[in-house]
């Protein structure tokens, strides 16, 4: 028996118990909805049984009783003795709750016997069929025979059976199931001898009322040639205390001496039902995973050190071999650590259903008590998210669901009156979007009551009457997120108590998530919560402030801009920046974190110091005329954080802060950059609060917030009614520009007074500063929470230019020739447009100034979407058997070689590359590593040249290598040496052609599936388009390899495998060829033709891409399987 | 009965409860048994048995996919000398008997004490 004292055991038990309870909640409700669901009955029975079985080990008697009671009920459901009805279900749910209660007490180390289960069990018993199950629940362990004297039981004359030997077998009193023991013994004996007679008889042993014989003795009379030892051995199994073989002679002599006597007293062996368990896998505490992740992060960083050594070797003469060795080993190391990182990351993910399922019960109970009828619909509940995040989200989600039930969904009467289905509908949706998970709570209730909200806001002095008069819809929506705001007039039993939406919002934001509210009065409300996939990874913008680098979570950023000096001004002693029509208060990071403050030792005893500023200029041209500004959201208002430079955008592994740093307000954590330096993560809200504190010390007389423009003060510290939080157009029509450009240095050190003095400088503010600024290109605008780095791009860019170039068919021909390799046919044609990834400023620039783009025409041929010739059309026909099978197993990957950069300015670039090299090795279906950075800092001309057919050799090389890599990957994945490469062909595609191609696909009448793989950081993508049939055959091949039975339905896992392999084959080899670090992102499955089409069209219209269409064929078993790959690489600045 | 060498006896644990597997492992490892594998259903059990050839298998009865009886039959078909111990609960007498018919060498009733498990394995392996 396991002691309850054994903490680890108990914890393990509880983990499993809780998992089972969550399941029970869901399953019991499911059963209620569908009472004839035999499968669910069976499952619940099993689970109840498991609980009982495991509880027995901990000797938790009342838990065993409850488990047994539930088991009995479900046994009767199974046997059809009783029917599923609300009453029984409610009682069963109560049992389940009581089990939960016991579990809770156990977890707290308290006495579990205090939970009274007697009443419940009585109640359960009343449901049970008259003649069954009413026996008291079976906690009792078998308590077989109290008095067992092994040698007792004298033989009598009746024991003599001519021609037989008597085997006397004594079963241990410890045996809880003597009947079965007897059966086992009998079976063993029967293998070596013929049993003529036995006592108890076979029938007796089979009987349910089997009573154990006197002295726990079994007697077998057997005919045999076997030796006594053999006989004895056969009978002597575990829990047999003794076996004696009595010879025929002995028996005979006894019979002759004595008269038969004695009778059998009978004793009962307990017999109750019991069964087994259910659950799986090894449990690992999340903390342990955290530690692992941390270590892996360090490993990745440590590895970059090797890359440096490697470079040293490469650049020094006479170390060629050593260099190669080091390079190869480093490669392995990097790859392995990346794999581990990925794995650790993945092990933290759990399906959202863990939380969603809780609501089934919740809603059922709610319906019962409130009289509202509610149907719960869940979508995407298998979407996975970091365990920690989902745990943190339980409360906020519960609150939101409650809100929907309380305030959203109306009573059936009300609903009928308004012509709605009396049954309200609550829809919980989870979906993944890049590195984010969207959780949507949607109801079809009455929506928000705007009038009531505004009224409340005015009553609570959140807004003034005059503001209320002109309040907009958006502003109203924001109001409900104000602290303490609640339209709830009364608090009932079911509803949350005084927890406002602001708390929900804060919880979401603490997780680096966002929350958006949509409502249609009368029709329903929808709340969309966007959460990062994991807390361990932060998508952040790295900035420089003086000599320090910081990172700012992308989730907090509304936009980033470079703003001309003239737009910085001071209003009533407040520093402001003018952005479009708004004046936004400024927070200066260098004032919040003076350099000396951070000159403390970090974990590595290093500070993230910048030796040489020019190092950081990267691709961003920095002038003194502009300052980089990051606009963040602060309780619905905008605040601008002023920094010295944007460095790049990156995904960082978050490290826990040492104690020393933990106390720094405004810092939420730290990460380590590839060069080993520590970088602090800014807590945006903290920083703004800090700023306010500092200001209020300095300008106590100025009043709350920043005055005109944006209101910085969070409502909770507002003393008197203040303005609506919405940033309004500035009241000032005058805004100054400094007489002479203010340099960054002096601006950052400028005092408020000095700043103010700038006011006089100029009066005329241009509407859109960026539009007349030649350096507008430096503006950087990052979409809030956009992690995939995709950037919408203007559609109608230089179409003239395009047309002009299209007619030039030379590129096509060139490429066509290029790819006639071991492959049958190759062709490329193309379209090129001008789009920069990641940054919107380029887009803007293009909108306004198309000319600069045209300056690089060499890279920018734009073959038009001309109708394809017949030959190409026939190729489409062949694509009917599209499929891809390609593989790049991580172990096969090669790390692109670091490029030699002799330019001093490039050393940072080098560093980045190292980091990228690392991430490049990461198992491709994740982009969680240190990978994202500002693509605009890289030179993409090589890629462009290749895609445009200007670099035949590299194009050829690339496809050849990609194909080779893919085939190697496939072979290593499948172990099938007989898989061969078929043909590969590539075509450059225009948007029109893709559409046309798609039309052709439609003709196929076959269901298709697409896997979409982003190419990072280019915001390019790879589409792998499979017909369902071919997808299945790929799937089956992999199952066959794994020696598993092929599933009936298409299993996406193998497809994802293949997609990753193929995706990384293409991206890694591209990197190899061009030295431009690209990598595949997270693959997304798009399930049917319509969706594929929609997604494709979306991408095509949103962004202009160079499109390369690759058909890649792999053959096995004489079956040909084709990969239809659409590579879309956005136009990149050359 | 020969007193078996416990040391190094290779055990395959088959149980759909992680908790149960943990318990069994915890009981056995300190005694010198080597847990060479864990399976959570009968199907996995067969695969692992074939692959690992344990000296003894502890086998749960009711599991998803494939139950313990079916798995026992299959294992016995792979190796008629395979040692299988059913680990089960009271009330499953019918199933245990079926398992015994299928060739199970012993059975243990849950909940069981450490000595029970060790005793049973020792006994079965010693034969």
Interface residues (C-beta under 8 A of the other chain):
Chain A: X1 X2 X9 X12 X13 X16 X46 X49 X50 X53 X54 X56 X57 X59 X138 X141 X142 X174 X175 X176 X177 X179 X180 X183 X184 X187 X233 X236 X237 X238 X239 X270 X271 X272 X273 X274 X275 X276 X277 X278 X279 X280 X281 X282 X283
Chain B: X1 X15 X16 X17 X18 X19 X20 X22 X23 X26 X40 X60 X61 X62 X63 X64 X88 X89 X90 X91 X92 X93 X96 X97 X100 X101 X105 X106 X107 X109 X110 X111 X113 X116 X119 X120 X122 X123 X124 X127
